[in-house]
């Protein structure tokens, strides 16, 4: 994998950051994308000691910024071998009649349209080379709807459908496409969903041992390091204490 180039969205925290760190240990050069430039700078300073790192600061919801940023990459970073579509958010947890339109827009724009924009910007050079690997980070929420999850689940079901559609459409170009779908992972996810209500966010993971970002990053590394004739199309990873969205063994 040395000298391969991976572009990771949502790289400034959680699964994206952990994936960047484990990739760097394998000698994979990195294009790290996120909204928080100061965190990108910190990552570049740290991981840049091991591999080549380029950073792009943009919001995946901003179509023009996505295409302009990826187009601006230096020549040595233009040929992306691995795309990790990781950027995603949950906003709110309400029944459909009490949901926020702003929350709905944010989830659909980031989780679905943002994934599409980044993929569209990266794909031409993969198609031209007839090589590449796209990993879409989905969720158990894209396999099973849970109470009050309505629009978030819908956005992740869309990711599941896009993952399948991409795999079919890009098959003729020799591009691998797969999804990694985590269950309960303790990251900033719940803090964002509950808009900074740390106490409520902490209670999500109380009484069980959840996954951590490094667990998912380890799986992503496994997926991208399989021989090229092997494509892991769809994986779901749960903590042992979780059987489904609604069945969790809390002590």
Phi and psi in degrees as GROMACS dihedral restraints (atoms count N, CA, C in turn):
[ dihedral_restraints ]
;  ai    aj    ak    al  type     phi  dphi    fc
    3     4     5     6     1   -60.9    20    10
    4     5     6     7     1   139.1    20    10
    6     7     8     9     1    75.4    20    10
    7     8     9    10     1    -1.7    20    10
    9    10    11    12     1   -68.3    20    10
   10    11    12    13     1   158.1    20    10
   12    13    14    15     1  -119.8    20    10
   13    14    15    16     1   127.2    20    10
   15    16    17    18     1  -117.1    20    10
   16    17    18    19     1   131.9    20    10
   18    19    20    21     1  -103.4    20    10
   19    20    21    22     1   125.2    20    10
   21    22    23    24     1  -122.2    20    10
   22    23    24    25     1   121.9    20    10
   24    25    26    27     1   -90.7    20    10
   25    26    27    28     1   156.7    20    10
   27    28    29    30     1    61.6    20    10
   28    29    30    31     1    41.1    20    10
   30    31    32    33     1   -85.4    20    10
   31    32    33    34     1    -3.6    20    10
   33    34    35    36     1   -86.7    20    10
   34    35    36    37     1    -5.8    20    10
   36    37    38    39     1  -160.4    20    10
   37    38    39    40     1   171.5    20    10
   39    40    41    42     1    54.6    20    10
   40    41    42    43     1  -135.5    20    10
   42    43    44    45     1   -62.6    20    10
   43    44    45    46     1   -39.7    20    10
   45    46    47    48     1   -61.4    20    10
   46    47    48    49     1   -46.0    20    10
   48    49    50    51     1   -65.3    20    10
   49    50    51    52     1   -45.0    20    10
   51    52    53    54     1   -62.1    20    10
   52    53    54    55     1   -37.1    20    10
   54    55    56    57     1   -67.0    20    10
   55    56    57    58     1   -41.2    20    10
   57    58    59    60     1   -59.5    20    10
   58    59    60    61     1   -42.4    20    10
   60    61    62    63     1   -66.5    20    10
   61    62    63    64     1   -43.2    20    10
   63    64    65    66     1   -73.6    20    10
   64    65    66    67     1   -32.4    20    10
   66    67    68    69     1   -64.2    20    10
   67    68    69    70     1   -42.7    20    10
   69    70    71    72     1   -59.3    20    10
   70    71    72    73     1   -36.7    20    10
   72    73    74    75     1   -65.2    20    10
   73    74    75    76     1   -22.3    20    10
   75    76    77    78     1   -94.8    20    10
   76    77    78    79     1     3.4    20    10
   78    79    80    81     1    81.6    20    10
   79    80    81    82     1    16.8    20    10
   81    82    83    84     1   -84.4    20    10
   82    83    84    85     1   123.4    20    10
   84    85    86    87     1   -71.9    20    10
   85    86    87    88     1   153.5    20    10
   87    88    89    90     1  -129.0    20    10
   88    89    90    91     1   139.1    20    10
   90    91    92    93     1  -114.5    20    10
   91    92    93    94     1   110.2    20    10
   93    94    95    96     1  -104.2    20    10
   94    95    96    97     1   127.0    20    10
   96    97    98    99     1  -119.8    20    10
   97    98    99   100     1   141.2    20    10
   99   100   101   102     1  -178.8    20    10
  100   101   102   103     1   173.9    20    10
  102   103   104   105     1   -88.3    20    10
  103   104   105   106     1   -26.2    20    10
  105   106   107   108     1   -95.2    20    10
  106   107   108   109     1    95.9    20    10
  108   109   110   111     1   -60.5    20    10
  109   110   111   112     1   -36.3    20    10
  111   112   113   114     1   -64.3    20    10
  112   113   114   115     1   -36.3    20    10
  114   115   116   117     1   -71.5    20    10
  115   116   117   118     1   -37.1    20    10
  117   118   119   120     1   -61.9    20    10
  118   119   120   121     1   -41.3    20    10
  120   121   122   123     1   -63.1    20    10
  121   122   123   124     1   -40.4    20    10
  123   124   125   126     1   -63.9    20    10
  124   125   126   127     1   -43.2    20    10
  126   127   128   129     1   -63.8    20    10
  127   128   129   130     1   -42.0    20    10
  129   130   131   132     1   -61.9    20    10
  130   131   132   133     1   -40.8    20    10
  132   133   134   135     1   -65.0    20    10
  133   134   135   136     1   -36.8    20    10
  135   136   137   138     1   -80.2    20    10
  136   137   138   139     1   -55.4    20    10
  138   139   140   141     1   -76.0    20    10
  139   140   141   142     1   -21.6    20    10
  141   142   143   144     1   -66.5    20    10
  142   143   144   145     1   -11.6    20    10
  144   145   146   147     1   -75.1    20    10
  145   146   147   148     1   -19.0    20    10
  147   148   149   150     1  -108.4    20    10
  148   149   150   151     1   -42.6    20    10
  150   151   152   153     1  -136.4    20    10
  151   152   153   154     1   172.3    20    10
  153   154   155   156     1   -76.3    20    10
  154   155   156   157     1   134.0    20    10
  156   157   158   159     1  -132.8    20    10
  157   158   159   160     1   130.1    20    10
  159   160   161   162     1  -119.9    20    10
  160   161   162   163     1   141.6    20    10
  162   163   164   165     1  -119.2    20    10
  163   164   165   166     1   145.5    20    10
  165   166   167   168     1  -131.0    20    10
  166   167   168   169     1   122.2    20    10
  168   169   170   171     1  -103.9    20    10
  169   170   171   172     1   108.5    20    10
  171   172   173   174     1  -158.0    20    10
  172   173   174   175     1   164.9    20    10
  174   175   176   177     1   -99.7    20    10
  175   176   177   178     1   125.3    20    10
  177   178   179   180     1   -61.7    20    10
  178   179   180   181     1   -16.7    20    10
  180   181   182   183     1   -73.3    20    10
  181   182   183   184     1   -21.0    20    10
  183   184   185   186     1   -90.8    20    10
  184   185   186   187     1    98.3    20    10
  186   187   188   189     1   -57.2    20    10
  187   188   189   190     1   -47.3    20    10
  189   190   191   192     1   -63.1    20    10
  190   191   192   193     1   -40.3    20    10
  192   193   194   195     1   -66.6    20    10
  193   194   195   196     1   -38.2    20    10
  195   196   197   198     1   -59.5    20    10
  196   197   198   199     1   -53.2    20    10
  198   199   200   201     1   -68.0    20    10
  199   200   201   202     1   -39.3    20    10
  201   202   203   204     1   -66.3    20    10
  202   203   204   205     1   -40.9    20    10
  204   205   206   207     1   -66.0    20    10
  205   206   207   208     1   -46.9    20    10
  207   208   209   210     1   -69.1    20    10
  208   209   210   211     1   -35.3    20    10
  210   211   212   213     1   -64.8    20    10
  211   212   213   214     1   -27.6    20    10
  213   214   215   216     1   -79.5    20    10
  214   215   216   217     1    -4.6    20    10
  216   217   218   219     1   -58.8    20    10
  217   218   219   220     1   139.5    20    10
  219   220   221   222     1   -59.3    20    10
  220   221   222   223     1   156.7    20    10
  222   223   224   225     1   -53.6    20    10
  223   224   225   226     1   -38.4    20    10
  225   226   227   228     1   -69.4    20    10
  226   227   228   229     1   -12.7    20    10
  228   229   230   231     1  -110.4    20    10
  229   230   231   232     1     5.5    20    10
  231   232   233   234     1   -70.0    20    10
  232   233   234   235     1   -34.2    20    10
  234   235   236   237     1   -90.2    20    10
  235   236   237   238     1    90.3    20    10
  237   238   239   240     1   -79.1    20    10
  238   239   240   241     1   122.0    20    10
  240   241   242   243     1   -87.8    20    10
  241   242   243   244     1   -34.3    20    10
  243   244   245   246     1  -132.5    20    10
  244   245   246   247     1   127.1    20    10
  246   247   248   249     1  -113.1    20    10
  247   248   249   250     1   122.0    20    10
  249   250   251   252     1  -107.3    20    10
  250   251   252   253     1   101.3    20    10
  252   253   254   255     1   -81.8    20    10
  253   254   255   256     1    87.2    20    10
  255   256   257   258     1  -106.0    20    10
  256   257   258   259     1   -25.7    20    10
  258   259   260   261     1   -57.1    20    10
  259   260   261   262     1   129.6    20    10
  261   262   263   264     1  -175.6    20    10
  262   263   264   265     1   155.6    20    10
  264   265   266   267     1  -147.7    20    10
  265   266   267   268     1   153.5    20    10
  267   268   269   270     1  -112.7    20    10
  268   269   270   271     1   138.9    20    10
  270   271   272   273     1  -131.6    20    10
  271   272   273   274     1   113.8    20    10
  273   274   275   276     1    78.8    20    10
  274   275   276   277     1   162.3    20    10
  276   277   278   279     1  -148.7    20    10
  277   278   279   280     1    84.2    20    10
  279   280   281   282     1  -134.9    20    10
  280   281   282   283     1   153.6    20    10
  282   283   284   285     1   -61.8    20    10
  283   284   285   286     1   156.8    20    10
  285   286   287   288     1   -57.2    20    10
  286   287   288   289     1   -33.3    20    10
  288   289   290   291     1   -75.2    20    10
  289   290   291   292     1   -13.9    20    10
  291   292   293   294     1  -115.2    20    10
  292   293   294   295     1     8.1    20    10
  294   295   296   297     1   -70.3    20    10
  295   296   297   298     1   155.6    20    10
  297   298   299   300     1   -92.8    20    10
  298   299   300   301     1   130.5    20    10
  300   301   302   303     1   -61.0    20    10
  301   302   303   304     1   -37.2    20    10
  303   304   305   306     1   -64.3    20    10
  304   305   306   307     1   -41.3    20    10
  306   307   308   309     1   -62.8    20    10
  307   308   309   310     1   -42.8    20    10
  309   310   311   312     1   -60.9    20    10
  310   311   312   313     1   -45.8    20    10
  312   313   314   315     1   -60.5    20    10
  313   314   315   316     1   -43.8    20    10
  315   316   317   318     1   -61.0    20    10
  316   317   318   319     1   -44.3    20    10
  318   319   320   321     1   -68.1    20    10
  319   320   321   322     1   -44.5    20    10
  321   322   323   324     1   -69.2    20    10
  322   323   324   325     1   -38.2    20    10
  324   325   326   327     1   -69.5    20    10
  325   326   327   328     1   -40.7    20    10
  327   328   329   330     1   -80.0    20    10
  328   329   330   331     1   -52.4    20    10
  330   331   332   333     1   -72.8    20    10
  331   332   333   334     1   -31.2    20    10
  333   334   335   336     1  -109.5    20    10
  334   335   336   337     1   -61.9    20    10
  336   337   338   339     1   -66.9    20    10
  337   338   339   340     1   -37.2    20    10
  339   340   341   342     1   -61.9    20    10
  340   341   342   343     1   -42.6    20    10
  342   343   344   345     1   -60.0    20    10
  343   344   345   346     1   -42.7    20    10
  345   346   347   348     1   -65.0    20    10
  346   347   348   349     1   -43.8    20    10
  348   349   350   351     1   -60.6    20    10
  349   350   351   352     1   -49.0    20    10
  351   352   353   354     1   -64.2    20    10
  352   353   354   355     1   -43.4    20    10
  354   355   356   357     1   -60.8    20    10
  355   356   357   358     1   -44.8    20    10
  357   358   359   360     1   -60.6    20    10
  358   359   360   361     1   -37.1    20    10
  360   361   362   363     1   -73.1    20    10
  361   362   363   364     1   -30.4    20    10
  363   364   365   366     1   -89.0    20    10
  364   365   366   367     1   -29.3    20    10
  366   367   368   369     1   -60.8    20    10
  367   368   369   370     1   -39.5    20    10
  369   370   371   372     1   -51.4    20    10
  370   371   372   373     1   -43.2    20    10
  372   373   374   375     1   -73.8    20    10
  373   374   375   376     1   -28.4    20    10
  375   376   377   378     1   -67.3    20    10
  376   377   378   379     1   -44.1    20    10
  378   379   380   381     1   -63.0    20    10
  379   380   381   382     1   -42.5    20    10
  381   382   383   384     1   -62.5    20    10
  382   383   384   385     1   -40.3    20    10
  384   385   386   387     1   -85.7    20    10
  385   386   387   388     1   -11.1    20    10
  387   388   389   390     1    53.6    20    10
  388   389   390   391     1    47.5    20    10
  390   391   392   393     1  -161.3    20    10
  391   392   393   394     1   147.2    20    10
  393   394   395   396     1   152.4    20    10
  394   395   396   397     1   165.3    20    10
  396   397   398   399     1  -142.5    20    10
  397   398   399   400     1   123.1    20    10
  399   400   401   402     1  -113.5    20    10
  400   401   402   403     1   125.4    20    10
  402   403   404   405     1  -114.3    20    10
  403   404   405   406     1   119.7    20    10
  405   406   407   408     1   -99.6    20    10
  406   407   408   409     1   120.2    20    10
  408   409   410   411     1   -85.5    20    10
  409   410   411   412     1   107.5    20    10
  411   412   413   414     1   -99.2    20    10
  412   413   414   415     1  -134.4    20    10
  414   415   416   417     1  -170.1    20    10
  415   416   417   418     1   157.1    20    10
  417   418   419   420     1   -57.8    20    10
  418   419   420   421     1   -25.3    20    10
  420   421   422   423     1   -68.5    20    10
  421   422   423   424     1   -10.7    20    10
  423   424   425   426     1   -92.2    20    10
  424   425   426   427     1     1.9    20    10
  426   427   428   429     1  -117.8    20    10
  427   428   429   430     1   -21.0    20    10
  429   430   431   432     1  -153.3    20    10
  430   431   432   433     1   125.8    20    10
  432   433   434   435     1   -85.3    20    10
  433   434   435   436     1   140.0    20    10
  435   436   437   438     1  -125.0    20    10
  436   437   438   439     1   160.2    20    10
  438   439   440   441     1   -54.7    20    10
  439   440   441   442     1   133.3    20    10
  441   442   443   444     1    70.9    20    10
  442   443   444   445     1     3.0    20    10
  444   445   446   447     1   -89.2    20    10
  445   446   447   448     1   -11.4    20    10
  447   448   449   450     1    -9.6    20    10
  448   449   450   451     1   -78.0    20    10
  450   451   452   453     1   -73.3    20    10
  451   452   453   454     1   -37.0    20    10
  453   454   455   456     1   -60.1    20    10
  454   455   456   457     1   -47.3    20    10
  456   457   458   459     1   -60.0    20    10
  457   458   459   460     1   -41.8    20    10
  459   460   461   462     1   -59.2    20    10
  460   461   462   463     1   -40.6    20    10
  462   463   464   465     1   -65.8    20    10
  463   464   465   466     1   -36.8    20    10
  465   466   467   468     1   -79.9    20    10
  466   467   468   469     1   -28.7    20    10
  468   469   470   471     1   -63.0    20    10
  469   470   471   472     1   -37.0    20    10
  471   472   473   474     1   -63.8    20    10
  472   473   474   475     1   -40.4    20    10
  474   475   476   477     1   -61.3    20    10
  475   476   477   478     1   -40.8    20    10
  477   478   479   480     1   -61.2    20    10
  478   479   480   481     1   -44.3    20    10
  480   481   482   483     1   -65.8    20    10
  481   482   483   484     1   -41.9    20    10
  483   484   485   486     1   -65.0    20    10
  484   485   486   487     1   -38.9    20    10
  486   487   488   489     1   -58.5    20    10
  487   488   489   490     1   -45.2    20    10
  489   490   491   492     1   -66.7    20    10
  490   491   492   493     1   -42.3    20    10
  492   493   494   495     1   -64.8    20    10
  493   494   495   496     1   -42.5    20    10
  495   496   497   498     1   -61.1    20    10
  496   497   498   499     1   -42.5    20    10
  498   499   500   501     1   -61.8    20    10
  499   500   501   502     1   -39.9    20    10
  501   502   503   504     1   -68.3    20    10
  502   503   504   505     1   -49.2    20    10
  504   505   506   507     1   -69.3    20    10
  505   506   507   508     1   -30.3    20    10
  507   508   509   510     1   -96.8    20    10
  508   509   510   511     1     0.0    20    10
  510   511   512   513     1   -57.5    20    10
  511   512   513   514     1   -42.1    20    10
  513   514   515   516     1   -65.9    20    10
  514   515   516   517     1   -18.4    20    10
  516   517   518   519     1   -97.4    20    10
  517   518   519   520     1     3.3    20    10
  519   520   521   522     1    71.6    20    10
  520   521   522   523     1    21.7    20    10
  522   523   524   525     1   -95.5    20    10
  523   524   525   526     1   127.6    20    10
  525   526   527   528     1   -80.2    20    10
  526   527   528   529     1   139.2    20    10
  528   529   530   531     1  -136.9    20    10
  529   530   531   532     1   131.2    20    10
  531   532   533   534     1  -153.4    20    10
  532   533   534   535     1   165.0    20    10
  534   535   536   537     1  -124.2    20    10
  535   536   537   538     1   145.0    20    10
  537   538   539   540     1  -118.4    20    10
  538   539   540   541     1   121.4    20    10
  540   541   542   543     1  -118.0    20    10
  541   542   543   544     1    98.4    20    10
  543   544   545   546     1   -79.7    20    10
  544   545   546   547     1   154.2    20    10
  546   547   548   549     1   -91.0    20    10
  547   548   549   550     1  -129.1    20    10
  549   550   551   552     1   -77.4    20    10
  550   551   552   553     1   112.6    20    10
  552   553   554   555     1  -122.7    20    10
  553   554   555   556     1   125.7    20    10
  555   556   557   558     1   -82.5    20    10
  556   557   558   559     1   101.3    20    10
  558   559   560   561     1  -136.0    20    10
  559   560   561   562     1  -155.0    20    10
  561   562   563   564     1   -80.9    20    10
  562   563   564   565     1     2.0    20    10
  564   565   566   567     1   -51.3    20    10
  565   566   567   568     1   -53.6    20    10
  567   568   569   570     1   -71.7    20    10
  568   569   570   571     1   -30.9    20    10
  570   571   572   573     1   -61.3    20    10
  571   572   573   574     1   -40.6    20    10
  573   574   575   576     1   -70.0    20    10
  574   575   576   577     1   -45.7    20    10
  576   577   578   579     1   -57.2    20    10
  577   578   579   580     1   -41.3    20    10
  579   580   581   582     1   -98.8    20    10
  580   581   582   583     1    17.7    20    10
  582   583   584   585     1    54.3    20    10
  583   584   585   586     1    45.9    20    10
  585   586   587   588     1    88.0    20    10
  586   587   588   589     1     3.1    20    10
  588   589   590   591     1   -77.7    20    10
  589   590   591   592     1    86.1    20    10
  591   592   593   594     1   -62.4    20    10
  592   593   594   595     1   -39.6    20    10
  594   595   596   597     1   -60.3    20    10
  595   596   597   598     1   -44.7    20    10
  597   598   599   600     1   -66.8    20    10
  598   599   600   601     1   -39.1    20    10
  600   601   602   603     1   -64.4    20    10
  601   602   603   604     1   -41.8    20    10
  603   604   605   606     1   -63.8    20    10
  604   605   606   607     1   -34.2    20    10
  606   607   608   609     1   -66.3    20    10
  607   608   609   610     1   -22.6    20    10
  609   610   611   612     1   -58.7    20    10
  610   611   612   613     1   -36.4    20    10
  612   613   614   615     1  -105.3    20    10
  613   614   615   616     1     1.0    20    10
  615   616   617   618     1   -69.5    20    10
  616   617   618   619     1   139.9    20    10
  618   619   620   621     1    87.0    20    10
  619   620   621   622     1     4.5    20    10
  621   622   623   624     1  -150.6    20    10
  622   623   624   625     1   165.8    20    10
  624   625   626   627     1  -100.0    20    10
  625   626   627   628     1   101.8    20    10
  627   628   629   630     1   -77.0    20    10
  628   629   630   631     1   170.3    20    10
  630   631   632   633     1   -68.7    20    10
  631   632   633   634     1   160.5    20    10
  633   634   635   636     1  -120.9    20    10
  634   635   636   637     1   166.3    20    10
  636   637   638   639     1   -56.2    20    10
  637   638   639   640     1   -37.1    20    10
  639   640   641   642     1   -63.9    20    10
  640   641   642   643     1   -29.0    20    10
  642   643   644   645     1   -63.0    20    10
  643   644   645   646     1   -43.2    20    10
  645   646   647   648     1   -72.7    20    10
  646   647   648   649     1   -39.5    20    10
  648   649   650   651     1   -60.4    20    10
  649   650   651   652     1   -38.5    20    10
  651   652   653   654     1   -62.2    20    10
  652   653   654   655     1   -40.2    20    10
  654   655   656   657     1   -68.1    20    10
  655   656   657   658     1   -42.3    20    10
  657   658   659   660     1   -60.0    20    10
  658   659   660   661     1   -42.6    20    10
  660   661   662   663     1   -60.5    20    10
  661   662   663   664     1   -42.9    20    10
  663   664   665   666     1   -57.7    20    10
  664   665   666   667     1   -45.1    20    10
  666   667   668   669     1   -62.1    20    10
  667   668   669   670     1   -45.5    20    10
  669   670   671   672     1   -78.3    20    10
  670   671   672   673     1   -13.5    20    10
  672   673   674   675     1   -99.7    20    10
  673   674   675   676     1     8.9    20    10
  675   676   677   678     1   -71.3    20    10
  676   677   678   679     1   154.0    20    10
  678   679   680   681     1   -52.8    20    10
  679   680   681   682     1   149.2    20    10
  681   682   683   684     1   -62.7    20    10
  682   683   684   685     1   -22.5    20    10
  684   685   686   687     1   -79.3    20    10
  685   686   687   688     1    -2.1    20    10
  687   688   689   690     1  -107.0    20    10
  688   689   690   691     1   122.0    20    10
  690   691   692   693     1  -121.5    20    10
  691   692   693   694     1   113.4    20    10
  693   694   695   696     1   -83.5    20    10
  694   695   696   697     1   106.7    20    10
  696   697   698   699     1   -79.6    20    10
  697   698   699   700     1   -32.3    20    10
  699   700   701   702     1  -163.0    20    10
  700   701   702   703     1   119.5    20    10
  702   703   704   705     1  -128.9    20    10
  703   704   705   706     1   140.2    20    10
  705   706   707   708     1  -119.1    20    10
  706   707   708   709     1   131.4    20    10
  708   709   710   711     1  -123.1    20    10
  709   710   711   712     1   121.4    20    10
  711   712   713   714     1  -122.3    20    10
  712   713   714   715     1   151.2    20    10
  714   715   716   717     1   -65.9    20    10
  715   716   717   718     1   153.2    20    10
  717   718   719   720     1   -57.2    20    10
  718   719   720   721     1   -31.1    20    10
  720   721   722   723     1   -75.6    20    10
  721   722   723   724     1    -9.0    20    10
  723   724   725   726     1  -110.2    20    10
  724   725   726   727     1   126.6    20    10
  726   727   728   729     1  -103.2    20    10
  727   728   729   730     1   -27.0    20    10
  729   730   731   732     1  -161.0    20    10
  730   731   732   733     1  -177.1    20    10
  732   733   734   735     1   -58.7    20    10
  733   734   735   736     1   -34.3    20    10
  735   736   737   738     1  -111.9    20    10
  736   737   738   739     1    -4.1    20    10
  738   739   740   741     1  -112.9    20    10
  739   740   741   742     1   104.0    20    10
  741   742   743   744     1  -133.2    20    10
  742   743   744   745     1   129.0    20    10
  744   745   746   747     1   -88.6    20    10
  745   746   747   748     1    95.2    20    10
  747   748   749   750     1   -99.9    20    10
  748   749   750   751     1   135.8    20    10
